[in-house]
């Protein structure tokens, strides 16, 4: 990997950061920490700096398996705001597929707490593939930057928390080259 990274990678947890490797900004778990990190980070970024939020999410769609990657094309907030579209999802998914990754593109729901049972089913009916607790709050603070959200499926309704999250952490390994390729390519093509 070149010494100068083309993308700022953010994770919630230290384990996610270790799995991704390289320089990673840790925002902490949950909406409040993600929003605070976004507010602190936004004024320090070079204009147009690409960002990637990477981590683990709960799978909502029945066919998702632990370790599969979901690239968000929209973030659904719990506060009834319109979904936040993410224009670079297809590009990043293509880069991830090029390195042999199993990728799904679709909406990711954001929640203020871990969701189970009926709450998961409700989010799935709303069209989300996965659920997590940080991205929309950070995204609202960095609207002037290309942003992608890549989540590895951990637990699902049919797969347990511990074994699923171990598979998800393994899936985060080796993602950085695809993110770097996407970020470097942004200057070579018009914005979507």
N, C-alpha and C positions, 0 to 999 in steps of 0.2 A: 504494500500500500504506500502511495506517495506520502511524504512527511507532512505536507500541507493538505488538510482535509477540506473537501469542497462542501461538506454538509455538517451542520450541527445536529448531533444525535442526542435525544433526550429520553430518559427512562424514569420510571417512578422508583424502582427498587434497585438496591445495590446488586442483587443477584442478576437482574436483567442487564445492568451495565456491564458486569463481568462477562456475561454470555455474549453480548454484542462485541465487546473489546474496543480498544482504542480510547480516545478521549470521548467521554460521555458526560452530559449535564444531568445530574440527578435532581429531579424535581420533588421527590417525595410522593407518598401515596395519597390519593384523594383530591377532590375538587379544590379545596382551599389551598393546598400546597401547590397544585398545578397553576392556579390563578396567580398566586403570589410569585411563583417562578417566572411566569409569563410577564408580569408587570416589571420585575427586576431585569429580565433578560432583554426585552424589546428595545429599550434605549441603548443597549450596548452592542447590538448587532449591526454589522455592515448592511446598508440598504440592499434589499433583495437576497440576503443570505438564505439559502435553502435550509429547511429544518425537517427532521424526521423524528416523530414520536414512535418509539419502538418498545414493545413489552408484551405482557401476557393479557389475555382477555378470556372471559367465559364464553363458551360457544352456545349460541341460541338455536341455530338451525339443526334439526335432528341428524342430518348427514355429515356434519362436521366432526372431525376426529382430532384428538389431542395431537398437537404438533403441526397441524395445518396452519397456513398463514392466511390472514384476512387483511387485505389492503382496503382501507376505507375510501369510498368515493363520496361519502357524506357522513357527517356526525349528527346524531339525533340527541338533542339536549332534553333533560327532564323538565325544563321550565316552559314547555310549549312554544318556544321560539322556533322559527322555521329551521329546517335542517341546514347545516353549514356544508356546502358542497366543497369537495377537494378535487381540484382540476387535474392533479398529476397522478391519480390512482392507476390509470391504465399504463402509463409510462413505467412506473415503478414495478407494477405487476409483471410487465414484460421483461424488465431487467432481472427480476427474481426468477421468473420461469427460465430465462436464459442460463441461469446457474443451477437449474434442475430442481427448483422448489415448487411444491404443491401450493398453489395460490388461488384464493377466491377473492373477487372484488365485489364489494357491496357496502351497505350502510353499517355503521357501528353505533350502537346506543351508548350514551354516557349516563352514568347514575351517580348519585351522591353516596350510595352504599352498595355493599355486595348484595346481589339479588339471587333469589332462589324460587323454586316452584312456580306459583301462579304469576309472579312478577316477571319471571323469565319468559313464560309463555306469552304474556302480554307484549313484551318487547319484541318477541319473534313475530307476533301477528302484525306489529307495526313495520315489519320489513327488515329489521336489523339481523345481521348474521352473528354478531358478537356484542358483548357488553363490557365496558371498562369504566374507570372512574376519574380520568384526567384530561383527555384530549380536547374536548370542546372548550374547557375553561382556559387551557393554555392557548388554543387556537384563536380565541377572541382577543388575546393580547398581542398577537403577532400577525395581524391580517395583511401586512405589507410584505410578507415573505412567502415564497413557495413552501408549502407544507404537505407532508405525507404522513399517514398513520399506518404503521405495519404492526399487527398484533398476531401473536401465536396463540392458538386455541389451547387453553389449559383444561379446566374442568368443563364438563357438559352435564346434561341431565343423566346421561348414561355412563359417564366416565368419572372416576373419582378425582378429588382435589389433588392429592399428593402425586399419584402416578401421572395424572394429566399435566400437572405443572412441571414435572421433571421433563416430560416430552416437549413441552412448550419451550423451556429454557434451552434444551438441545437444539430446537428449531431456530432459535435466535442466533446461534453460532454461525458465523460465515455470511451474515447478511450485509455487512458493511460494504463489501466491494460493489454490490448491486446499487446500494444507496449512493455511493461515490460516483459511479458511472452515470446514474440519473442526474445528480447534481451538476456534474461537469458538462453534461449534455444540454443543460438549460440555456447556456449562452450560445449554443450552436443552432438552436431552433426557436421559432417564435413561440411565445407563451400561448397556451390553449385559451 
